[in-house]
Amino acid sequence: MSARLAHIFRHPIKSIGFEEIRSASLTEGRVLPFDRLWALSHEAASFEGPLTDWAPKRNFVRGVAAPGLMAIAARTLEDGTIELTHPELWHLRLDPQSPADQAKLIEWLRPLWPANRPAPRAMERVAGLSLTDMREPYISILSLSSLAALSAAAGRALSPHRFRGNLWVEGWESAAERDLIGRRLRVGEAELEVAMPITRCRATCANPETGREDHETLATLTGLWGNTHFGVYATVVKTGDIGRGDSVEVL
């Protein structure tokens, strides 16, 4: 079976909602468009704000601190507003640039945020940057075969949304992506160079359908492969369009 691009996911607001898209235009040296464009800082952030440069993930609201966030789904509408849904909350539609809507988002998240954690503070955005976990403009690439192997080891089906990845490939052998560091991939019209493995955190222990921790994913990863790596980071080295169903070729 030849490898193909099965899913493209982006996360307009860091850690607050995932959405699937059919296609995207990748640009050399840039992340997936509209991925982690916004992030919500908390009261213990190391900067006073507003943010003017990339900052480490510890400064922001994340699923590792509040598993309930993992069950938020997002949908970007034609007018640029974002609709957020959660199984236990009312639907929220917001303009992320509107101060009033930013305040609504903080209030909407209140039932999901632990009282013993620094409270959400402000929406952050830095022009020309994505607030991904790494300073480098990486796109994450993951394998459905590896997910199937992990699910088999877990004794339950694990959702791709536990891992907040961008590009999911179907057709590779399980764990094949672990041997691709330094290699180039052609995905649709674009080319990417694999840079490093992704080390996972406890956010992956939460079920994206319920927002509750229900499996020790890190222990399963370690038992299966000897570490907590799952997926790889890659940089775009050739601009081009990608879409679901495109071939994925190791160069």
DRENDO-1510 file (C-alpha; in Angstrom, 1 decimal, always signed):
<recs>
REC; n; res; u; v; w
REC; 1; MET; +0.0; +0.0; +0.0 .
REC; 2; SER; +1.5; +3.4; -1.0 .
REC; 3; ALA; +1.5; +6.1; +1.7 .
REC; 4; ARG; -1.0; +8.9; +1.5 .
REC; 5; LEU; -2.1; +11.9; +3.5 .
REC; 6; ALA; -5.1; +10.8; +5.4 .
REC; 7; HIS; -5.8; +13.9; +7.6 .
REC; 8; ILE; -4.8; +17.5; +8.0 .
REC; 9; PHE; -5.6; +19.1; +11.4 .
REC; 10; ARG; -5.0; +22.6; +12.7 .
REC; 11; HIS; -5.5; +24.3; +16.0 .
REC; 12; PRO; -6.3; +28.0; +15.6 .
REC; 13; ILE; -6.1; +28.7; +19.3 .
REC; 14; LYS; -3.3; +26.8; +21.1 .
REC; 15; SER; -4.7; +23.9; +23.2 .
REC; 16; ILE; -8.2; +25.1; +22.7 .
REC; 17; GLY; -9.9; +23.1; +19.9 .
REC; 18; PHE; -8.9; +21.0; +16.9 .
REC; 19; GLU; -10.3; +21.1; +13.4 .
REC; 20; GLU; -9.9; +19.1; +10.2 .
REC; 21; ILE; -9.3; +20.7; +6.9 .
REC; 22; ARG; -9.3; +19.3; +3.4 .
REC; 23; SER; -6.2; +21.1; +2.0 .
REC; 24; ALA; -3.6; +23.7; +2.7 .
REC; 25; SER; -0.9; +25.7; +1.0 .
REC; 26; LEU; +2.5; +25.1; +2.7 .
REC; 27; THR; +5.2; +27.8; +2.5 .
REC; 28; GLU; +8.9; +27.2; +2.9 .
REC; 29; GLY; +10.0; +27.9; +6.4 .
REC; 30; ARG; +6.5; +28.4; +7.8 .
REC; 31; VAL; +4.1; +26.3; +9.9 .
REC; 32; LEU; +0.7; +25.0; +8.7 .
REC; 33; PRO; -1.4; +28.1; +8.0 .
REC; 34; PHE; -3.6; +29.2; +10.9 .
REC; 35; ASP; -2.1; +26.6; +13.3 .
REC; 36; ARG; -1.6; +28.0; +16.8 .
REC; 37; LEU; -2.1; +31.5; +15.5 .
REC; 38; TRP; -3.5; +32.5; +18.9 .
REC; 39; ALA; -2.7; +31.3; +22.5 .
REC; 40; LEU; -4.2; +32.1; +25.9 .
REC; 41; SER; -1.6; +33.2; +28.5 .
REC; 42; HIS; -2.1; +32.6; +32.2 .
REC; 43; GLU; -1.5; +34.7; +35.2 .
REC; 44; ALA; +1.9; +33.0; +36.0 .
REC; 45; ALA; +3.3; +33.8; +32.5 .
REC; 46; SER; +6.8; +35.1; +32.4 .
REC; 47; PHE; +5.9; +38.1; +30.3 .
REC; 48; GLU; +3.6; +40.9; +31.3 .
REC; 49; GLY; +2.0; +41.2; +27.9 .
REC; 50; PRO; +1.0; +41.7; +25.3 .
REC; 51; LEU; +3.3; +39.1; +23.8 .
REC; 52; THR; +5.9; +40.4; +21.3 .
REC; 53; ASP; +7.8; +37.2; +20.5 .
REC; 54; TRP; +7.5; +33.5; +20.7 .
REC; 55; ALA; +7.3; +32.1; +24.2 .
REC; 56; PRO; +7.6; +28.6; +25.7 .
REC; 57; LYS; +4.5; +26.6; +26.2 .
REC; 58; ARG; +4.6; +26.8; +30.0 .
REC; 59; ASN; +3.3; +30.4; +29.7 .
REC; 60; PHE; +0.0; +29.3; +28.2 .
REC; 61; VAL; -3.2; +27.5; +29.0 .
REC; 62; ARG; -2.7; +23.8; +28.0 .
REC; 63; GLY; -4.3; +20.4; +28.2 .
REC; 64; VAL; -1.6; +19.0; +30.4 .
REC; 65; ALA; -2.9; +21.3; +33.1 .
REC; 66; ALA; -6.6; +21.0; +32.3 .
REC; 67; PRO; -7.6; +17.7; +30.6 .
REC; 68; GLY; -11.0; +19.1; +29.9 .
REC; 69; LEU; -9.5; +21.3; +27.2 .
REC; 70; MET; -8.7; +18.2; +25.2 .
REC; 71; ALA; -12.4; +17.7; +24.3 .
REC; 72; ILE; -12.8; +21.1; +22.7 .
REC; 73; ALA; -13.4; +21.0; +18.9 .
REC; 74; ALA; -13.1; +24.1; +16.7 .
REC; 75; ARG; -14.5; +25.2; +13.4 .
REC; 76; THR; -13.3; +28.3; +11.5 .
REC; 77; LEU; -16.1; +30.0; +9.7 .
REC; 78; GLU; -15.9; +32.0; +6.5 .
REC; 79; ASP; -16.0; +35.4; +8.3 .
REC; 80; GLY; -13.0; +34.4; +10.4 .
REC; 81; THR; -14.9; +33.7; +13.6 .
REC; 82; ILE; -14.2; +30.4; +15.4 .
REC; 83; GLU; -16.9; +28.2; +16.8 .
REC; 84; LEU; -15.8; +26.1; +19.8 .
REC; 85; THR; -17.7; +23.1; +21.1 .
REC; 86; HIS; -17.4; +20.9; +24.2 .
REC; 87; PRO; -19.6; +18.0; +25.3 .
REC; 88; GLU; -20.4; +19.7; +28.6 .
REC; 89; LEU; -20.5; +23.4; +27.6 .
REC; 90; TRP; -22.7; +25.6; +25.3 .
REC; 91; HIS; -21.3; +26.4; +21.9 .
REC; 92; LEU; -19.1; +29.5; +21.7 .
REC; 93; ARG; -18.6; +31.6; +18.6 .
REC; 94; LEU; -16.0; +34.3; +18.9 .
REC; 95; ASP; -13.9; +36.7; +16.9 .
REC; 96; PRO; -10.4; +36.1; +18.4 .
REC; 97; GLN; -9.4; +39.7; +17.7 .
REC; 98; SER; -12.3; +41.1; +19.7 .
REC; 99; PRO; -11.5; +42.0; +23.4 .
REC; 100; ALA; -15.1; +41.3; +24.3 .
REC; 101; ASP; -15.0; +37.9; +22.7 .
REC; 102; GLN; -11.6; +37.2; +24.3 .
REC; 103; ALA; -13.2; +37.8; +27.7 .
REC; 104; LYS; -16.1; +35.5; +26.8 .
REC; 105; LEU; -13.6; +32.8; +26.0 .
REC; 106; ILE; -11.9; +33.1; +29.4 .
REC; 107; GLU; -15.3; +32.9; +31.1 .
REC; 108; TRP; -16.4; +29.9; +28.9 .
REC; 109; LEU; -13.2; +28.0; +29.9 .
REC; 110; ARG; -13.7; +28.6; +33.6 .
REC; 111; PRO; -15.6; +25.3; +34.3 .
REC; 112; LEU; -12.7; +23.4; +32.7 .
REC; 113; TRP; -9.8; +25.2; +34.4 .
REC; 114; PRO; -8.5; +23.8; +37.7 .
REC; 115; ALA; -8.8; +26.2; +40.7 .
REC; 116; ASN; -5.3; +25.3; +41.8 .
REC; 117; ARG; -3.7; +26.5; +38.5 .
REC; 118; PRO; -2.9; +30.1; +37.5 .
REC; 119; ALA; -6.0; +31.5; +35.8 .
REC; 120; PRO; -6.3; +32.3; +32.1 .
REC; 121; ARG; -5.3; +35.9; +31.6 .
REC; 122; ALA; -5.2; +37.2; +28.0 .
REC; 123; MET; -5.3; +36.1; +24.3 .
REC; 124; GLU; -1.9; +36.5; +22.7 .
REC; 125; ARG; -0.8; +36.8; +19.1 .
REC; 126; VAL; +2.5; +37.8; +17.5 .
REC; 127; ALA; +2.3; +38.9; +13.9 .
REC; 128; GLY; +4.2; +36.6; +11.5 .
REC; 129; LEU; +4.7; +33.9; +14.2 .
REC; 130; SER; +2.9; +30.7; +15.3 .
REC; 131; LEU; +2.7; +29.9; +19.0 .
REC; 132; THR; +3.5; +26.3; +18.6 .
REC; 133; ASP; +5.5; +24.3; +21.3 .
REC; 134; MET; +8.8; +24.8; +19.5 .
REC; 135; ARG; +10.3; +28.1; +18.3 .
REC; 136; GLU; +11.2; +26.5; +15.0 .
REC; 137; PRO; +8.5; +26.6; +12.4 .
REC; 138; TYR; +7.7; +22.9; +12.6 .
REC; 139; ILE; +4.8; +20.9; +11.1 .
REC; 140; SER; +4.1; +17.7; +12.9 .
REC; 141; ILE; +3.7; +14.4; +11.0 .
REC; 142; LEU; +2.2; +11.3; +12.5 .
REC; 143; SER; +1.4; +7.8; +11.3 .
REC; 144; LEU; -2.0; +6.0; +11.5 .
REC; 145; SER; -0.2; +2.7; +11.5 .
REC; 146; SER; +1.8; +3.7; +14.6 .
REC; 147; LEU; -1.5; +4.9; +16.2 .
REC; 148; ALA; -3.1; +1.4; +15.5 .
REC; 149; ALA; -0.1; -0.3; +17.1 .
REC; 150; LEU; -0.3; +2.0; +20.1 .
REC; 151; SER; -4.1; +1.4; +20.3 .
REC; 152; ALA; -3.5; -2.4; +20.2 .
REC; 153; ALA; -0.9; -2.1; +23.0 .
REC; 154; ALA; -3.4; +0.0; +25.0 .
REC; 155; GLY; -6.2; -2.4; +24.5 .
REC; 156; ARG; -8.5; +0.4; +23.3 .
REC; 157; ALA; -8.9; +2.7; +20.3 .
REC; 158; LEU; -6.9; +5.9; +20.9 .
REC; 159; SER; -8.0; +9.0; +19.0 .
REC; 160; PRO; -5.6; +10.9; +16.8 .
REC; 161; HIS; -6.7; +14.1; +18.7 .
REC; 162; ARG; -4.9; +13.0; +21.8 .
REC; 163; PHE; -1.7; +14.0; +19.9 .
REC; 164; ARG; -2.7; +17.4; +18.4 .
REC; 165; GLY; -0.8; +16.6; +15.2 .
REC; 166; ASN; -1.0; +18.3; +11.8 .
REC; 167; LEU; -0.5; +15.7; +9.1 .
REC; 168; TRP; -1.5; +12.1; +9.5 .
REC; 169; VAL; -0.1; +9.5; +7.0 .
REC; 170; GLU; -1.7; +6.2; +6.1 .
REC; 171; GLY; +0.3; +3.4; +4.6 .
REC; 172; TRP; +3.6; +3.5; +6.4 .
REC; 173; GLU; +4.8; +0.5; +8.5 .
REC; 174; SER; +4.2; +1.0; +12.2 .
REC; 175; ALA; +7.0; +3.2; +13.7 .
REC; 176; ALA; +8.6; +3.8; +10.3 .
REC; 177; GLU; +8.5; +7.6; +10.9 .
REC; 178; ARG; +11.1; +7.0; +13.7 .
REC; 179; ASP; +13.7; +6.2; +11.1 .
REC; 180; LEU; +13.0; +9.3; +9.0 .
REC; 181; ILE; +15.0; +11.9; +10.9 .
REC; 182; GLY; +17.0; +13.9; +8.4 .
REC; 183; ARG; +15.1; +12.5; +5.4 .
REC; 184; ARG; +12.9; +14.5; +3.0 .
REC; 185; LEU; +9.3; +13.8; +2.2 .
REC; 186; ARG; +7.2; +14.9; -0.8 .
REC; 187; VAL; +3.6; +15.5; +0.3 .
REC; 188; GLY; +1.4; +16.6; -2.6 .
REC; 189; GLU; +3.3; +19.5; -4.2 .
REC; 190; ALA; +5.3; +20.3; -1.1 .
REC; 191; GLU; +8.5; +18.9; +0.4 .
REC; 192; LEU; +9.4; +18.7; +4.1 .
REC; 193; GLU; +12.5; +17.7; +5.9 .
REC; 194; VAL; +12.1; +15.6; +9.1 .
REC; 195; ALA; +14.0; +17.3; +12.0 .
REC; 196; MET; +13.3; +15.4; +15.3 .
REC; 197; PRO; +10.9; +13.2; +17.2 .
REC; 198; ILE; +8.1; +14.7; +19.3 .
REC; 199; THR; +8.2; +13.9; +23.0 .
REC; 200; ARG; +4.8; +13.6; +24.5 .
REC; 201; CYS; +3.3; +14.9; +27.7 .
REC; 202; ARG; +0.3; +13.9; +29.9 .
REC; 203; ALA; -2.2; +15.8; +27.8 .
REC; 204; THR; -2.3; +12.6; +25.7 .
REC; 205; CYS; -3.8; +10.7; +28.7 .
REC; 206; ALA; -7.1; +12.6; +28.2 .
REC; 207; ASN; -9.9; +11.3; +26.0 .
REC; 208; PRO; -10.8; +14.0; +23.4 .
REC; 209; GLU; -14.4; +12.9; +23.5 .
REC; 210; THR; -14.8; +13.4; +27.3 .
REC; 211; GLY; -12.0; +15.6; +28.4 .
REC; 212; ARG; -11.1; +13.1; +31.2 .
REC; 213; GLU; -7.9; +11.2; +31.7 .
REC; 214; ASP; -8.7; +7.5; +31.0 .
REC; 215; HIS; -5.4; +5.9; +29.9 .
REC; 216; GLU; -1.7; +6.1; +30.8 .
REC; 217; THR; -0.6; +6.8; +27.3 .
REC; 218; LEU; +3.0; +7.7; +28.2 .
REC; 219; ALA; +3.4; +4.3; +29.9 .
REC; 220; THR; +2.0; +2.5; +26.9 .
REC; 221; LEU; +4.4; +4.4; +24.6 .
REC; 222; THR; +7.4; +3.5; +26.8 .
REC; 223; GLY; +6.3; -0.1; +27.0 .
REC; 224; LEU; +6.0; -0.4; +23.3 .
REC; 225; TRP; +8.9; +1.7; +22.0 .
REC; 226; GLY; +11.1; +2.4; +25.0 .
REC; 227; ASN; +10.4; +6.2; +25.1 .
REC; 228; THR; +7.6; +8.7; +24.9 .
REC; 229; HIS; +8.2; +9.8; +21.3 .
REC; 230; PHE; +5.2; +9.8; +19.0 .
REC; 231; GLY; +5.3; +11.5; +15.6 .
REC; 232; VAL; +8.0; +13.8; +14.2 .
REC; 233; TYR; +8.6; +17.5; +13.5 .
REC; 234; ALA; +9.4; +18.6; +10.0 .
REC; 235; THR; +10.2; +21.9; +8.2 .
REC; 236; VAL; +8.8; +22.9; +4.9 .
REC; 237; VAL; +11.7; +23.1; +2.4 .
REC; 238; LYS; +9.6; +23.4; -0.8 .
REC; 239; THR; +6.4; +25.5; -1.1 .
REC; 240; GLY; +3.4; +23.7; -2.4 .
REC; 241; ASP; -0.3; +22.7; -2.0 .
REC; 242; ILE; -1.3; +19.6; +0.0 .
REC; 243; GLY; -4.6; +17.9; +0.3 .
REC; 244; ARG; -6.2; +14.8; +1.8 .
REC; 245; GLY; -5.5; +11.8; -0.4 .
REC; 246; ASP; -2.2; +13.2; -1.7 .
REC; 247; SER; +0.7; +10.7; -2.0 .
REC; 248; VAL; +3.5; +10.8; +0.6 .
REC; 249; GLU; +6.9; +9.8; -0.8 .
REC; 250; VAL; +10.2; +9.4; +1.1 .
REC; 251; LEU; +12.9; +11.0; -1.0 .
</recs>
